[in-house]
Amino acid sequence: MNKSVFDPRTKLAVILFASLTMMIPIRWEEECLFVTFLFLLFVWSGFWKKGITLYLLFLFLTWTDQQLFAQGEHVWLLLLDFFSVGYRRLLPTIMAAVFAVSGTRNSEWMAALQKIHLPNVLLVPLAVLFRFFPTLIQDFKRIRQAMRLRGIGVTGVSLFVHPVQSLEYLLIPLLMSAEKTTTELSATALVRGLATDTRHTTVYDQKLQWRDGLVLLVLGGFLLGRVWLA
């Protein structure tokens, strides 16, 4: 895994700003400018393949919206256009989330959240959440491998044709594994002392660099521009 060049707190600010853009009306030019900014962050961090994929998806959704809007007012075209615009508006938040998790370890996130004095009532659930999904993915892969060894089909077609079998051999073991994983991760977080009010130590030295300041400055510029144009 490549090491992130940005502080987790900076990435958190990017996620919050991207979520804000999804909740307020913005012009297409502003949306395109912000998505381009996110793409540049991907390139700067060394994850240019992910950036190109998501940026091309944004351009495709924009092109689809323009083509469907020009075809007329048929109900199906309007429905497809609605979903196209909806996915496009959601894409900046998805890009920000992918950018945030790329190259940042769970321990770095915890160190950053502790440094901004996040309350323990939120810190412990987040510690469990950060480790839950990677563990769940690994459990899902192991279940699929076990199904292959027993000659049970795990392709998309077989799961669709035999939904009861899918429920019995895939979903139920996955839910049981998820319950066990959640309990173990919660106990681990408490054993590590994340719920205590004393100052925690960490091996990660979290310091804001000039590049973090530049990103925060650009986000502030976007915010001031939005207020000015409102």
LINRA-V333149 format. One record per residue. N is the residue number from 1. RES is the residue in one letter. NEAR is the number of other ideal C-beta (glycine too) atoms within 8 Angstrom. Layout:
n=[N;N]
res=[RES;RES]
near=[NEAR;NEAR]
//
This chain:
n=[1;2;3;4;5;6;7;8;9;10;11;12;13;14;15;16;17;18;19;20;21;22;23;24;25;26;27;28;29;30;31;32;33;34;35;36;37;38;39;40;41;42;43;44;45;46;47;48;49;50;51;52;53;54;55;56;57;58;59;60;61;62;63;64;65;66;67;68;69;70;71;72;73;74;75;76;77;78;79;80;81;82;83;84;85;86;87;88;89;90;91;92;93;94;95;96;97;98;99;100;101;102;103;104;105;106;107;108;109;110;111;112;113;114;115;116;117;118;119;120;121;122;123;124;125;126;127;128;129;130;131;132;133;134;135;136;137;138;139;140;141;142;143;144;145;146;147;148;149;150;151;152;153;154;155;156;157;158;159;160;161;162;163;164;165;166;167;168;169;170;171;172;173;174;175;176;177;178;179;180;181;182;183;184;185;186;187;188;189;190;191;192;193;194;195;196;197;198;199;200;201;202;203;204;205;206;207;208;209;210;211;212;213;214;215;216;217;218;219;220;221;222;223;224;225;226;227;228;229;230]
res=[M;N;K;S;V;F;D;P;R;T;K;L;A;V;I;L;F;A;S;L;T;M;M;I;P;I;R;W;E;E;E;C;L;F;V;T;F;L;F;L;L;F;V;W;S;G;F;W;K;K;G;I;T;L;Y;L;L;F;L;F;L;T;W;T;D;Q;Q;L;F;A;Q;G;E;H;V;W;L;L;L;L;D;F;F;S;V;G;Y;R;R;L;L;P;T;I;M;A;A;V;F;A;V;S;G;T;R;N;S;E;W;M;A;A;L;Q;K;I;H;L;P;N;V;L;L;V;P;L;A;V;L;F;R;F;F;P;T;L;I;Q;D;F;K;R;I;R;Q;A;M;R;L;R;G;I;G;V;T;G;V;S;L;F;V;H;P;V;Q;S;L;E;Y;L;L;I;P;L;L;M;S;A;E;K;T;T;T;E;L;S;A;T;A;L;V;R;G;L;A;T;D;T;R;H;T;T;V;Y;D;Q;K;L;Q;W;R;D;G;L;V;L;L;V;L;G;G;F;L;L;G;R;V;W;L;A]
near=[4;8;5;11;8;11;11;15;12;12;14;10;11;15;12;8;12;15;10;8;13;10;5;7;2;7;6;6;6;13;13;10;9;12;13;9;10;16;13;9;13;16;10;8;13;8;12;8;6;11;15;10;8;15;11;8;9;13;8;8;13;11;8;11;12;8;8;12;7;6;7;5;4;7;5;6;11;10;8;10;12;8;8;12;10;8;9;12;9;9;13;14;12;9;16;15;10;10;15;12;6;12;10;10;6;8;9;12;12;14;12;13;11;11;8;7;5;9;6;10;6;8;14;13;8;12;13;12;8;10;10;12;8;7;10;12;8;8;12;9;8;8;13;10;8;8;12;9;6;6;4;8;8;9;6;5;7;11;12;7;6;9;8;6;9;11;9;8;10;13;8;9;9;12;8;8;11;11;8;8;12;10;8;8;13;10;8;8;12;10;6;6;8;12;8;7;3;5;3;8;3;9;3;7;3;11;5;7;7;5;9;12;9;8;13;10;8;9;11;8;8;13;9;8;9;11;7;6;7;4]
//
